[in-house]
């Protein structure tokens, strides 16, 4: 039986999703908890390999088991064995060949939160990126409009990224002021390594006046990856949702 999990987590204390040799990750914690619960050697398969310090409200993963626990009860059972910063929100049975990364249509939504205040807020430090200088949101919104549609986003990917193509489609994007925060919500069919954080970093520079809004268009057209491109802090990023064609 293959079980699909919807997972939320605070990524502050973890080195990302994917298992690493010398650091604690979300995947490792889930594997150990499920192995203990089922008595089987379990290895989950995740939909998105979030980076160190990145959060999730709707990560998706699957695992295979011969356990007699009903699929819909796994969420309750596994939460008894997980730390407080990882919660399985939902569990259900899916076909044995269903894979969270290889479906006909996948849409992922990320949110990046910028706290634009003179002083830092200790209560929001783990979930927002702080910028103390005033940001011109009108310029940031104009800049973000260039990102909609299908483009080669190579210029917004980490120089270590290894992919055959940087072409991705952004289907929805919203940049708005919410109280003291500037919130970027972006949906697309896929994202390159560090892509959302690099977009946020460039938009912050636009907001501060270092770049004009057209800088985003220039980066898209040039498709150049550089070591000095600002990557916004991981703490401001949350994987909100992953939707599939059948949904």
C-alpha positions as CSV (number, residue, x, y, z in Angstrom):
1,X,0.0,0.0,0.0
2,X,1.3,3.4,-0.9
3,X,0.4,6.3,1.5
4,X,0.4,10.0,0.5
5,X,1.2,12.4,3.3
6,X,0.6,16.2,3.5
7,X,3.1,17.6,5.9
8,X,3.8,20.9,7.6
9,X,7.0,21.8,9.3
10,X,9.1,24.6,10.8
11,X,12.4,24.2,9.1
12,X,14.4,26.3,11.5
13,X,16.2,23.4,13.2
14,X,16.7,21.3,10.1
15,X,19.2,21.2,7.3
16,X,16.4,21.0,4.7
17,X,14.3,18.1,3.5
18,X,16.7,15.7,1.9
19,X,18.8,13.3,4.0
20,X,22.4,14.4,4.7
21,X,25.3,12.5,6.3
22,X,26.1,15.0,9.1
23,X,22.9,17.0,9.6
24,X,19.4,16.4,10.8
25,X,16.7,16.7,8.1
26,X,12.9,16.5,7.8
27,X,13.2,13.3,5.6
28,X,15.4,11.6,8.2
29,X,13.0,12.3,11.1
30,X,10.0,11.1,9.1
31,X,11.8,7.9,8.0
32,X,12.7,7.1,11.6
33,X,9.2,7.8,13.0
34,X,7.5,5.7,10.3
35,X,10.0,2.9,10.6
36,X,9.3,2.8,14.4
37,X,5.5,2.9,13.8
38,X,5.3,0.2,11.2
39,X,8.2,-2.0,12.1
40,X,9.3,-1.8,8.5
41,X,12.3,0.0,7.0
42,X,10.5,3.1,5.5
43,X,11.9,5.6,3.1
44,X,9.6,8.5,2.1
45,X,9.7,10.2,-1.3
46,X,9.2,13.9,-1.1
47,X,7.8,16.3,-3.7
48,X,10.1,19.2,-3.0
49,X,13.5,19.3,-1.5
50,X,13.2,22.4,0.6
51,X,16.5,24.0,1.7
52,X,17.9,24.4,5.2
53,X,15.7,26.7,7.3
54,X,12.8,26.8,4.8
55,X,9.3,26.0,6.1
56,X,6.4,24.1,4.7
57,X,2.6,24.2,5.1
58,X,1.8,21.7,2.4
59,X,4.8,19.4,1.6
60,X,3.8,16.1,-0.1
61,X,5.5,12.7,0.4
62,X,4.7,9.1,-0.1
63,X,5.9,5.8,1.4
64,X,5.1,2.1,0.9
65,X,4.0,-0.2,3.7
66,X,2.3,-3.5,4.5
67,X,1.0,-2.1,7.8
68,X,-2.6,-2.8,8.8
69,X,-3.1,0.8,9.9
70,X,-5.8,2.4,7.8
71,X,-4.4,4.9,5.4
72,X,-6.5,7.8,6.8
73,X,-5.3,7.0,10.3
74,X,-1.6,7.2,9.6
75,X,-1.6,11.0,10.1
76,X,-2.8,10.6,13.7
77,X,-0.5,7.6,14.4
78,X,2.6,9.2,13.1
79,X,2.1,12.5,14.8
80,X,2.4,10.7,18.2
81,X,6.0,9.9,17.2
82,X,7.1,13.2,15.6
83,X,8.6,16.3,17.3
84,X,6.3,19.4,17.7
85,X,7.8,21.2,14.7
86,X,6.8,18.5,12.2
87,X,3.1,17.6,11.7
88,X,1.4,15.3,9.2
89,X,-1.8,17.1,8.3
90,X,-3.4,14.4,6.2
91,X,-2.8,10.8,5.0
92,X,-4.5,8.8,2.2
93,X,-4.0,5.8,0.0
94,X,-2.8,6.4,-3.6
95,X,-2.1,4.0,-6.5
96,X,1.2,2.0,-6.0
97,X,2.8,3.8,-9.0
98,X,1.8,7.3,-7.9
99,X,4.9,9.6,-7.5
100,X,4.9,13.1,-6.0
101,X,7.4,14.5,-8.5
102,X,6.3,12.8,-11.7
103,X,2.7,13.7,-12.6
104,X,1.3,15.2,-15.7
105,X,0.6,18.6,-14.0
106,X,2.1,19.9,-10.8
107,X,1.7,23.4,-9.4
108,X,3.7,24.6,-6.4
109,X,3.0,27.7,-4.4
110,X,5.6,29.4,-2.3
111,X,5.3,32.5,-0.1
112,X,8.2,34.8,0.8
113,X,7.6,37.3,3.8
114,X,9.7,40.4,4.2
115,X,9.4,42.3,7.5
116,X,10.0,46.0,6.5
117,X,10.5,47.7,9.8
118,X,13.3,49.8,11.3
119,X,13.9,47.3,14.2
120,X,13.8,43.5,14.1
121,X,10.9,41.7,15.6
122,X,12.1,38.7,17.7
123,X,8.7,37.1,17.4
124,X,8.9,37.0,13.6
125,X,12.6,36.5,13.2
126,X,12.2,32.8,12.2
127,X,9.6,33.3,9.6
128,X,10.4,36.6,7.9
129,X,13.4,38.3,6.3
130,X,14.1,41.6,7.9
131,X,14.8,44.7,5.9
132,X,15.3,47.9,7.8
133,X,15.4,50.3,4.9
134,X,12.2,51.6,3.3
135,X,11.1,49.5,0.3
136,X,9.3,51.0,-2.7
137,X,6.6,48.4,-3.2
138,X,5.3,50.0,-6.4
139,X,8.6,49.4,-8.1
140,X,8.8,45.9,-6.7
141,X,5.3,45.1,-8.1
142,X,6.3,46.4,-11.5
143,X,9.5,44.3,-11.4
144,X,7.6,41.2,-10.4
145,X,5.2,41.5,-13.3
146,X,8.0,40.5,-15.7
147,X,8.1,37.1,-14.0
148,X,4.7,35.9,-15.1
149,X,4.5,33.4,-17.9
150,X,7.0,31.0,-19.4
151,X,10.7,32.1,-19.2
152,X,14.2,30.7,-18.9
153,X,14.9,31.4,-15.2
154,X,18.5,30.3,-15.3
155,X,19.6,33.8,-14.1
156,X,17.5,33.3,-11.0
157,X,19.1,29.9,-10.1
158,X,22.1,29.1,-7.9
159,X,25.4,28.7,-9.7
160,X,25.6,25.2,-8.3
161,X,22.2,24.2,-9.9
162,X,22.4,21.3,-12.4
163,X,19.4,21.1,-14.6
164,X,18.9,20.4,-18.3
165,X,16.6,23.4,-18.8
166,X,15.9,26.5,-16.8
167,X,12.5,27.0,-18.5
168,X,9.6,27.3,-16.0
169,X,6.1,28.7,-16.1
170,X,4.9,31.1,-13.4
171,X,1.1,30.9,-13.5
172,X,0.3,33.3,-10.6
173,X,2.2,36.0,-8.7
174,X,1.1,38.5,-6.1
175,X,3.2,41.0,-4.2
176,X,1.3,42.9,-1.5
177,X,1.8,45.0,1.6
178,X,0.3,43.3,4.6
179,X,0.7,45.4,7.7
180,X,4.5,45.8,8.2
181,X,5.3,42.9,5.8
182,X,5.7,42.7,2.1
183,X,4.5,39.3,1.0
184,X,5.4,37.6,-2.3
185,X,3.1,34.6,-3.2
186,X,4.2,32.8,-6.4
187,X,2.8,29.7,-8.1
188,X,4.5,27.7,-10.9
189,X,5.0,24.4,-12.5
190,X,8.5,24.1,-10.9
191,X,11.3,26.1,-9.4
192,X,15.0,26.0,-9.8
193,X,17.4,25.7,-6.9
194,X,17.2,28.9,-4.8
195,X,14.9,30.5,-7.5
196,X,12.3,32.0,-5.2
197,X,14.9,33.3,-2.7
198,X,16.9,34.9,-5.6
199,X,13.7,36.5,-7.0
200,X,13.0,37.9,-3.5
201,X,16.6,39.1,-3.2
202,X,16.4,41.0,-6.5
203,X,13.0,42.5,-5.7
204,X,14.4,43.7,-2.4
205,X,17.2,45.5,-4.3
206,X,14.6,47.0,-6.6
207,X,12.6,48.2,-3.6
208,X,15.7,49.8,-2.1
209,X,16.5,51.6,-5.4
210,X,19.7,49.7,-6.3
211,X,18.0,48.3,-9.4
212,X,15.2,49.6,-11.6
213,X,12.2,47.4,-12.2
214,X,13.4,46.4,-15.6
215,X,16.4,44.7,-14.0
216,X,14.2,41.6,-13.7
217,X,13.6,41.5,-17.4
218,X,17.3,41.9,-18.0
219,X,18.2,39.0,-15.8
220,X,15.6,36.8,-17.6
221,X,17.0,37.7,-21.0
222,X,20.7,37.4,-20.1
223,X,20.2,34.0,-18.3
224,X,23.5,34.6,-16.5
225,X,24.1,33.0,-13.1
226,X,26.5,35.0,-10.9
227,X,28.0,34.3,-7.5
228,X,27.2,37.8,-6.2
229,X,23.4,37.7,-6.9
230,X,21.6,38.3,-3.6
231,X,19.8,35.2,-2.2
232,X,17.3,36.3,0.4
233,X,17.4,34.4,3.7
234,X,15.8,31.0,4.0
235,X,13.7,31.9,7.0
236,X,11.3,34.0,5.0
237,X,10.3,31.2,2.6
238,X,7.4,28.7,3.1
239,X,6.2,26.0,0.7
240,X,2.5,26.7,0.9
241,X,0.9,24.1,-1.3
242,X,1.5,21.4,-4.0
243,X,-1.5,20.7,-6.3
244,X,-1.8,17.9,-8.9
245,X,-3.8,17.5,-12.1
246,X,-6.3,15.2,-10.4
247,X,-7.0,17.9,-7.9
